Amino acid sequence: MKVTVIGSGNMGSGFVKQLKKAGHDVRVTGRNAEKAQQLAAQHGARAVSATEAAASDVLILATGYDDAVPALKALGALDGKVVVDVTNPLTADYMGLTVGHTTSAAEEIAKAVPNAHVVKAFNTVFASVLAEGASLGGGKTVPVFVASDDAPAKATVSEIARSIGFDVVGAGALKNARYLEPLAGLNIYLGYGAGLGTNIAPAWLRQG
Ligand SMILES: NC(=O)c1ccc[n+]([C@@H]2O[C@H](COP(=O)([O-])OP(=O)(O)OC[C@H]3O[C@@H](n4cnc5c(N)ncnc54)[C@H](OP(=O)(O)O)[C@@H]3O)[C@@H](O)[C@H]2O)c1
């Protein structure tokens, strides 16, 4: 699949690595062109300008939440594109969220690009888990919670997640990002605040 990663930071690097390994046609665009170039070269992907980025069918938005809308707007028209929102709207100390309850980062981003299909996914996966791979050992595979109002876009993102080794949990409509973003907040608290480290991930258990 033709996928562009927006952002060459912690999450962007993990996506470029794993998507390329899984055989996708991977492009990366970043604010710092040289950094994007280096990341692309490291994994055999292609660094592209913001305008070239929109040529992909799937765009993985791996910027901070405050940069998300400007980064998408810089790409031009996004009609029909699948935008994977991995952001968490974190406070400066990473211990709280700046939006929630009646909206979410994902819904605010979707409002800004109404002709794109926004899918919330991967926001509960630490960058180190993404980079190292979804298998935690002992038969445990990290799930990606996928929420969207667009069924085909959700299916596409689920296929991408599975292609790089993750399990998928269908998490309903995009407004359920209001739950997924606090879930990521808890994950961050457990990883950093409670000292469990970042080789952890939330998962759902079923009895029987
Ligand atoms: N880190 C995690 O474990 C983790 C886990 C789940 C979700 N998330 C979420 O994923 C997002 C990215 O996190 P991160 O840790 O990867 O952050 P990061 O390392 O700071 O990377 C953010 C990237 O976004 C780029 N960027 C900013 N504005 C841009 C623009 N207009 N166009 C293109 N690229 C732009 C930055 O470019 P420059 O390098 O040029 O500044 C940087 O490469 C955040 O919203 C975070 O909440 C993170």
The ligand as a MOL file (V3000), in Angstrom:
LIG
                    3D

  0  0  0     0  0            999 V3000
M  V30 BEGIN CTAB
M  V30 COUNTS 48 52 0 0 0
M  V30 BEGIN ATOM
M  V30 1 N 6.1050 8.6850 21.5220 0
M  V30 2 C 5.1860 7.7730 21.8310 0
M  V30 3 O 5.4660 6.7560 22.4990 0
M  V30 4 C 3.7780 7.9460 21.3230 0
M  V30 5 C 2.8810 6.8770 21.4410 0
M  V30 6 C 1.5880 7.0120 20.9400 0
M  V30 7 C 1.1990 8.2170 20.3540 0
M  V30 8 N 2.0790 9.2430 20.2910 0 CHG=1
M  V30 9 C 1.6510 10.5000 19.6680 0
M  V30 10 O 2.2690 10.5190 18.3850 0
M  V30 11 C 2.5840 11.8700 18.0340 0
M  V30 12 C 4.0750 11.9620 17.6970 0
M  V30 13 O 4.8130 11.6420 18.8540 0
M  V30 14 P 6.4020 11.4970 18.7900 0
M  V30 15 O 6.8370 10.9880 20.0970 0
M  V30 16 O 6.7930 10.8000 17.5290 0 CHG=-1
M  V30 17 O 6.7900 13.0450 18.6770 0
M  V30 18 P 8.1450 13.6730 18.1240 0
M  V30 19 O 9.2690 12.7080 18.2840 0
M  V30 20 O 8.2540 15.0180 18.7100 0
M  V30 21 O 7.8660 13.8020 16.5550 0
M  V30 22 C 6.9260 14.7060 16.0320 0
M  V30 23 C 7.3220 14.9650 14.5950 0
M  V30 24 O 6.3440 15.8170 13.9860 0
M  V30 25 C 7.0340 16.6300 13.0680 0
M  V30 26 N 6.2430 17.7700 12.6530 0
M  V30 27 C 5.8040 18.8180 13.3810 0
M  V30 28 N 5.1290 19.6810 12.5950 0
M  V30 29 C 5.1300 19.1500 11.3550 0
M  V30 30 C 4.6200 19.5660 10.1070 0
M  V30 31 N 3.9450 20.7090 9.9900 0
M  V30 32 N 4.8220 18.7720 9.0190 0
M  V30 33 C 5.5030 17.6290 9.1300 0
M  V30 34 N 6.0360 17.1670 10.2910 0
M  V30 35 C 5.8490 17.9400 11.3790 0
M  V30 36 C 8.2770 17.0310 13.8360 0
M  V30 37 O 9.2110 17.5360 12.9500 0
M  V30 38 P 10.6240 18.1780 13.4540 0
M  V30 39 O 11.4560 17.0050 13.8420 0
M  V30 40 O 11.1210 18.8470 12.2330 0
M  V30 41 O 10.2940 19.0960 14.5880 0
M  V30 42 C 8.6660 15.6930 14.4540 0
M  V30 43 O 9.4650 14.9410 13.5590 0
M  V30 44 C 2.1760 12.7350 19.2240 0
M  V30 45 O 0.9250 13.3220 18.9700 0
M  V30 46 C 2.0960 11.7580 20.3870 0
M  V30 47 O 1.1610 12.1480 21.3680 0
M  V30 48 C 3.3630 9.1480 20.7470 0
M  V30 END ATOM
M  V30 BEGIN BOND
M  V30 1 1 1 2
M  V30 2 2 2 3
M  V30 3 1 2 4
M  V30 4 1 4 5
M  V30 5 2 4 48
M  V30 6 2 5 6
M  V30 7 1 6 7
M  V30 8 2 7 8
M  V30 9 1 8 9
M  V30 10 1 8 48
M  V30 11 1 9 10
M  V30 12 1 9 46
M  V30 13 1 10 11
M  V30 14 1 11 12
M  V30 15 1 11 44
M  V30 16 1 12 13
M  V30 17 1 13 14
M  V30 18 2 14 15
M  V30 19 1 14 16
M  V30 20 1 14 17
M  V30 21 1 17 18
M  V30 22 2 18 19
M  V30 23 1 18 20
M  V30 24 1 18 21
M  V30 25 1 21 22
M  V30 26 1 22 23
M  V30 27 1 23 24
M  V30 28 1 23 42
M  V30 29 1 24 25
M  V30 30 1 25 26
M  V30 31 1 25 36
M  V30 32 1 26 27
M  V30 33 1 26 35
M  V30 34 2 27 28
M  V30 35 1 28 29
M  V30 36 1 29 30
M  V30 37 2 29 35
M  V30 38 1 30 31
M  V30 39 2 30 32
M  V30 40 1 32 33
M  V30 41 2 33 34
M  V30 42 1 34 35
M  V30 43 1 36 37
M  V30 44 1 36 42
M  V30 45 1 37 38
M  V30 46 2 38 39
M  V30 47 1 38 40
M  V30 48 1 38 41
M  V30 49 1 42 43
M  V30 50 1 44 45
M  V30 51 1 44 46
M  V30 52 1 46 47
M  V30 END BOND
M  V30 END CTAB
M  END
